[in-house]
């Protein structure tokens, strides 16, 4: 990489509201990096992938920014570093940024797989998936020009200004701030952790229609169905004394589904699903019913607007603006740790990936997972391949085994793979 900048003044942007929490809370044990991957049905050619990356960056100029900090806030500064693709050598979700001058994403490959790893301060899952879809499309257009000739462009045609819009700031309305509520401490998964901060990754590949049909039988979406199974798997490992605390699953919500936005930066919120096993039946049907009620209450524009306003009111405070960054970092780290005690684990459903029909014969599946200090599920589907990926810092895999065992007992076939 190099950063031989032209003489023109570089552009810069303040970090969006969601991104501000990541720099002060990033560490070797939780890098705040997520990986989006596409597995093809052919081996990757590095030169072709580099060509595709160069083309993709023309469409996503917002990815050519580095993270810097001033006296009061972090900010993104335009960079002329040229990213170079390389064969994968480091463990998944390794450090992309920890105070060094570098782009906030990397593209690697391994055999048939293209990996996009992104530091969360740059973008969220929606922005990363759009980038990867473009990258794969350009790769296939270069590798198979005859078959892909009819694919003219990608489906994310927005200007740099639109991509770099801070949609949190755009939709902030101080007159509709939510009340501050103190949530009870949630059950925390404990155990021996992997050495050298490595993640244990276990992926279950299931037929998309099979799991969707089973979820429909319970009157649930895929997200609610997986969350309920996850909760039951966690419950199976809880001691009797632990059951006095609720199991709380945090679910990211794409705010673009509620507020018009073409931003390629972070624009998401979080909704928590809480379940008290001590005072409820703990049946799958009851957990699903409870989860549906919780999402119905929270997945609406009014609630999400109030939550957005609540978090932005902190950074808009006049006195907070005057506090030096070092002190802000201490406060945000403490607030992050306090919030973490209110969550047991997370479920993130990226949804169904749609690619041009001409690409189907070359693509096997898409996949996503993320760094975590807890236990997290990421869901992603392409055609009839749904990947349910667990990332965990723990040695034990009992919860993961219990989760997939529930699926197989329902007649849903599961192909399991894991990292070493």
C-alpha positions in Angstrom: 0.0 0.0 0.0 1.1 3.6 -0.5 -0.5 7.0 0.3 1.0 9.3 -2.2 -1.7 12.0 -2.0 -2.3 14.6 -4.7 -1.9 18.2 -3.7 -5.7 18.7 -3.4 -7.0 19.0 0.1 -8.3 15.7 1.5 -11.9 15.3 2.4 -12.9 14.3 6.0 -16.0 13.3 7.9 -16.9 13.0 11.5 -17.6 9.5 12.6 -21.3 8.6 12.7 -23.0 8.1 16.0 -22.7 4.3 16.0 -19.1 4.3 14.9 -17.9 6.5 17.8 -18.1 3.5 20.2 -15.7 1.3 18.3 -12.3 3.0 18.5 -12.3 3.3 22.3 -13.5 -0.3 22.8 -11.5 -2.2 20.2 -8.9 -4.7 21.5 -7.1 -7.8 20.5 -9.9 -9.8 22.2 -12.6 -8.0 20.3 -11.3 -6.3 17.1 -14.7 -5.0 16.1 -14.0 -6.5 12.7 -16.6 -8.5 10.7 -16.0 -10.8 7.7 -18.3 -11.1 4.7 -17.3 -13.9 2.3 -18.3 -15.4 -1.0 -17.4 -18.9 -2.0 -17.2 -19.6 -5.7 -17.3 -22.9 -7.6 -13.8 -22.2 -8.9 -10.4 -21.2 -7.6 -9.7 -17.5 -7.1 -7.3 -15.8 -9.5 -5.5 -13.1 -7.5 -4.8 -10.7 -10.5 -8.5 -10.8 -11.5 -9.5 -10.1 -7.9 -7.2 -7.1 -7.8 -8.8 -5.8 -11.0 -12.2 -6.3 -9.5 -11.2 -4.5 -6.3 -9.9 -1.5 -8.2 -13.2 -1.3 -10.1 -15.3 -1.6 -6.9 -13.4 1.2 -5.2 -14.5 3.5 -8.0 -18.1 2.8 -7.0 -17.4 3.0 -3.3 -15.0 5.9 -2.7 -16.1 6.0 0.9 -14.0 2.9 1.6 -10.9 4.8 0.8 -10.7 6.6 4.2 -8.5 6.2 7.2 -9.4 6.8 10.9 -7.7 9.7 12.6 -8.4 11.5 15.9 -8.4 15.1 16.9 -8.6 16.7 20.3 -12.3 16.1 20.7 -13.5 13.4 18.3 -12.3 10.7 15.8 -12.9 11.4 12.2 -12.4 9.8 8.7 -9.9 11.3 6.3 -9.7 10.6 2.6 -6.7 8.4 1.7 -4.9 7.5 -1.5 -3.6 4.2 -0.1 -4.0 1.5 -2.8 -5.4 -1.7 -1.2 -3.7 -4.9 -2.4 -5.4 -8.2 -2.3 -3.5 -11.1 -0.8 -3.9 -14.7 0.1 -5.4 -15.3 3.5 -2.9 -16.0 6.2 -4.2 -14.4 9.4 -7.0 -15.8 11.5 -10.5 -14.5 10.7 -11.5 -11.1 12.0 -8.0 -10.2 13.0 -7.0 -6.6 13.6 -7.7 -4.2 10.8 -7.3 -1.1 12.9 -5.6 -0.6 16.2 -4.1 2.9 16.0 -2.2 2.4 12.7 -2.5 4.4 9.5 -4.3 2.0 7.2 -7.5 1.5 5.3 -10.3 0.1 7.4 -10.9 -2.9 5.3 -9.0 -5.8 3.7 -9.7 -8.2 0.8 -8.1 -11.6 0.9 -8.7 -14.9 -0.8 -8.3 -18.6 0.0 -8.9 -21.3 -2.6 -12.4 -20.6 -3.8 -13.3 -18.0 -1.3 -13.2 -14.2 -1.4 -13.0 -12.5 2.0 -14.0 -8.9 2.9 -13.0 -7.9 6.4 -14.2 -4.5 7.6 -13.6 -2.4 10.8 -17.0 -1.5 12.1 -16.2 2.2 12.4 -16.3 2.4 8.6 -19.6 0.8 7.8 -22.2 -1.7 8.9 -23.4 -5.0 7.5 -25.5 -3.4 4.7 -22.6 -1.3 3.4 -20.2 -4.2 3.6 -22.6 -6.6 1.7 -23.2 -4.1 -1.0 -19.4 -3.7 -1.4 -18.9 -7.5 -1.5 -21.7 -8.0 -4.0 -20.1 -5.4 -6.3 -16.6 -7.0 -5.8 -17.9 -10.4 -6.7 -19.8 -9.1 -9.7 -16.8 -7.3 -11.1 -14.6 -10.4 -10.5 -17.0 -12.6 -12.5 -17.4 -10.0 -15.2 -13.6 -10.1 -15.6 -13.2 -13.8 -15.3 -16.2 -14.7 -17.5 -16.8 -11.8 -19.8 -19.0 -13.7 -22.3 -21.4 -15.1 -19.8 -21.5 -11.9 -17.7 -21.6 -9.5 -20.6 -25.3 -8.6 -20.0 -24.6 -7.5 -16.4 -24.0 -3.8 -17.0 -23.5 -2.4 -13.5 -24.0 -3.1 -9.8 -27.2 -2.2 -8.0 -25.8 0.3 -5.6 -25.4 3.4 -7.8 -25.2 6.4 -5.4 -22.9 9.4 -5.3 -20.1 9.7 -2.9 -22.0 12.4 -1.0 -25.0 10.0 -0.6 -22.7 7.2 0.5 -20.9 9.3 3.1 -24.1 10.9 4.6 -24.4 10.5 8.3 -28.0 9.4 8.5 -28.0 9.5 12.3 -27.4 13.2 12.1 -29.9 13.6 9.3 -32.8 12.1 11.3 -32.0 13.4 14.7 -35.0 15.1 16.4 -34.3 16.3 19.9 -38.1 16.7 20.6 -38.6 12.9 20.6 -36.0 11.5 22.9 -36.6 8.2 24.6 -36.7 7.8 28.4 -33.6 6.2 29.9 -34.3 2.8 31.3 -32.0 0.7 33.4 -32.2 -2.9 32.4 -31.4 -5.8 34.8 -28.2 -7.7 34.4 -28.5 -10.5 31.9 -27.1 -14.0 32.1 -23.5 -14.1 31.0 -22.0 -17.1 29.3 -18.7 -18.1 31.0 -16.0 -20.6 30.3 -12.4 -21.1 29.3 -11.4 -18.9 26.4 -9.4 -19.7 23.3 -5.7 -18.8 23.4 -4.2 -15.7 21.6 -7.7 -14.1 21.4 -8.7 -16.5 18.6 -12.3 -17.0 17.6 -13.9 -20.4 17.5 -16.1 -20.5 14.3 -18.7 -23.1 13.7 -20.9 -22.9 10.6 -24.0 -24.8 9.9 -25.2 -24.8 6.2 -28.9 -25.6 5.9 -31.4 -25.5 3.0 -33.0 -22.1 3.0 -36.5 -23.3 2.2 -36.3 -26.1 4.8 -35.6 -23.7 7.7 -38.0 -21.0 6.4 -40.9 -23.6 6.1 -40.2 -24.8 9.6 -40.2 -21.3 11.0 -43.5 -20.6 9.2 -45.0 -23.6 11.0 -44.3 -21.8 14.2 -45.6 -18.5 12.8 -42.1 -17.0 13.0 -39.5 -15.3 10.8 -36.1 -16.9 10.3 -34.6 -14.4 12.8 -37.2 -15.1 15.5 -37.0 -18.9 15.0 -33.2 -18.9 15.2 -33.2 -16.6 18.2 -35.7 -18.9 20.0 -33.6 -22.0 19.3 -30.5 -20.1 20.5 -32.1 -19.2 23.7 -33.1 -22.8 24.4 -29.6 -23.9 23.7 -28.2 -21.3 26.1 -30.8 -22.4 28.7 -29.6 -26.0 28.5 -26.1 -24.9 29.8 -27.4 -22.6 32.6 -27.1 -23.7 36.2 -30.2 -23.5 38.4 -28.8 -20.4 40.2 -28.2 -18.7 36.8 -31.8 -19.0 35.9 -32.8 -16.0 38.0 -31.3 -13.8 35.4 -32.9 -13.3 32.0 -31.4 -14.5 28.7 -31.1 -11.4 26.5 -30.4 -11.6 22.8 -29.4 -8.4 21.0 -30.5 -8.0 17.4 -29.1 -5.3 15.0 -31.8 -3.5 13.0 -31.1 -1.9 9.6 -32.5 1.6 10.0 -32.7 2.0 6.2 -35.8 -0.1 6.4 -37.5 2.7 8.4 -35.8 5.9 7.3 -34.8 6.6 3.7 -31.0 6.4 3.4 -28.4 5.5 0.7 -25.6 5.8 3.2 -22.8 3.3 3.0 -21.8 4.1 6.6 -23.2 2.8 9.8 -27.0 3.2 10.1 -28.3 0.6 12.5 -29.9 0.2 15.9 -30.2 -2.6 18.4 -33.3 -4.3 19.8 -33.1 -6.7 22.8 -35.2 -9.8 23.2 -35.4 -10.8 26.9 -36.7 -14.1 28.2 -37.1 -15.1 31.8 -36.8 -18.9 32.0 -37.5 -18.9 35.8 -41.0 -17.5 35.4 -42.0 -18.8 32.0 -42.5 -22.3 30.5 -39.3 -22.2 28.3 -41.1 -24.0 25.4 -40.1 -23.1 21.9 -43.6 -21.9 21.2 -43.6 -19.6 24.3 -40.2 -18.1 23.5 -41.2 -17.5 19.9 -44.5 -15.8 21.1 -42.5 -13.6 23.5 -39.9 -12.7 20.8 -42.6 -11.8 18.3 -44.3 -9.5 20.8 -41.0 -7.8 21.7 -40.1 -7.1 18.0 -43.6 -6.0 17.3 -43.3 -3.4 20.1 -39.9 -2.2 19.0 -39.7 -2.5 15.3 -41.5 0.7 14.4 -40.4 4.1 13.3 -41.6 5.8 16.5 -39.5 3.6 18.9 -36.5 3.6 16.6 -36.6 7.4 16.2 -36.7 7.8 20.0 -33.8 5.4 20.5 -31.8 7.2 17.8 -32.4 10.6 19.5 -31.4 9.2 22.8 -28.0 8.2 21.7 -27.4 11.4 19.7 -28.3 13.6 22.5 -25.1 12.7 24.3 -22.7 13.9 21.5 -24.9 17.0 20.9 -24.5 18.1 24.5 -22.5 21.4 24.5 -20.4 20.4 27.5 -19.6 16.9 26.1 -18.3 18.5 22.9 -15.7 20.4 24.9 -14.4 17.3 26.8 -11.1 16.0 25.4 -11.2 12.8 23.4 -9.1 10.9 26.0 -11.8 11.5 28.6 -14.6 10.7 26.2 -12.9 7.4 25.5 -12.9 6.5 29.2 -16.6 7.4 29.5 -17.6 5.4 26.4 -15.5 2.4 27.4 -17.3 2.4 30.8 -20.7 2.8 29.2 -20.0 0.0 26.7 -19.0 -2.3 29.5 -22.2 -1.5 31.5 -24.3 -2.1 28.4 -22.6 -5.4 27.8 -23.7 -6.7 31.1 -27.3 -6.3 29.9 -26.8 -8.7 27.0 -26.2 -12.5 26.9 -25.5 -12.9 23.2 -26.3 -11.6 19.7 -28.1 -12.7 16.5 -27.5 -10.8 13.3 -29.5 -11.7 10.2 -28.0 -10.2 7.0 -30.9 -11.7 5.0 -31.0 -13.2 1.5 -28.3 -12.1 -0.9 -29.5 -11.5 -4.4 -27.1 -11.6 -7.3 -27.5 -11.3 -11.1 -29.0 -14.5 -12.6 -25.9 -15.0 -14.8 -23.7 -15.3 -11.7 -25.6 -18.3 -10.2 -23.5 -21.0 -11.9 -20.3 -19.6 -10.4 -21.4 -18.8 -6.8 -21.8 -21.5 -4.1 -22.7 -19.4 -1.1 -22.3 -16.2 0.9 -21.2 -16.1 4.6 -20.8 -13.6 7.4 -19.4 -13.7 10.9 -17.9 -11.2 13.4 -15.5 -10.7 16.3 -17.1 -11.0 19.7 -16.3 -11.3 23.4 -19.6 -13.2 23.9 -21.3 -15.6 21.6 -22.8 -14.5 18.3 -24.8 -16.0 15.5 -24.8 -14.4 12.0 -27.2 -15.6 9.3 -26.9 -15.2 5.6 -28.5 -17.0 2.7 -28.0 -17.3 -1.0 -30.3 -19.3 -3.2 -31.0 -22.5 -1.2 -27.9 -22.2 1.0 -28.3 -20.6 4.4 -25.2 -20.3 6.6 -25.8 -20.0 10.3 -22.4 -19.0 11.7 -21.4 -19.0 15.4 -18.4 -17.0 16.6 -17.2 -17.5 20.1 -14.1 -16.8 22.3 -14.9 -19.9 24.3 -13.3 -23.4 24.1 -16.6 -25.1 24.8 -19.0 -25.7 21.9 -21.9 -27.2 23.9 -24.3 -24.4 23.1 -23.5 -24.6 19.3 -24.0 -28.4 19.4 -27.3 -28.1 21.2 -28.5 -25.5 18.7 -27.8 -27.6 15.6 -29.1 -30.7 17.3 -32.5 -29.0 17.6 -32.5 -28.4 13.8 -31.7 -32.0 12.9 -34.3 -33.2 15.3 -36.8 -31.2 13.3 -35.7 -32.9 10.1 -33.6 -30.0 8.8 -30.3 -31.3 7.4 -27.2 -29.5 8.6 -23.7 -29.5 7.2 -21.2 -28.5 9.9 -17.8 -26.9 9.3 -15.4 -25.3 11.8 -12.0 -23.6 11.9 -9.1 -25.3 13.5 
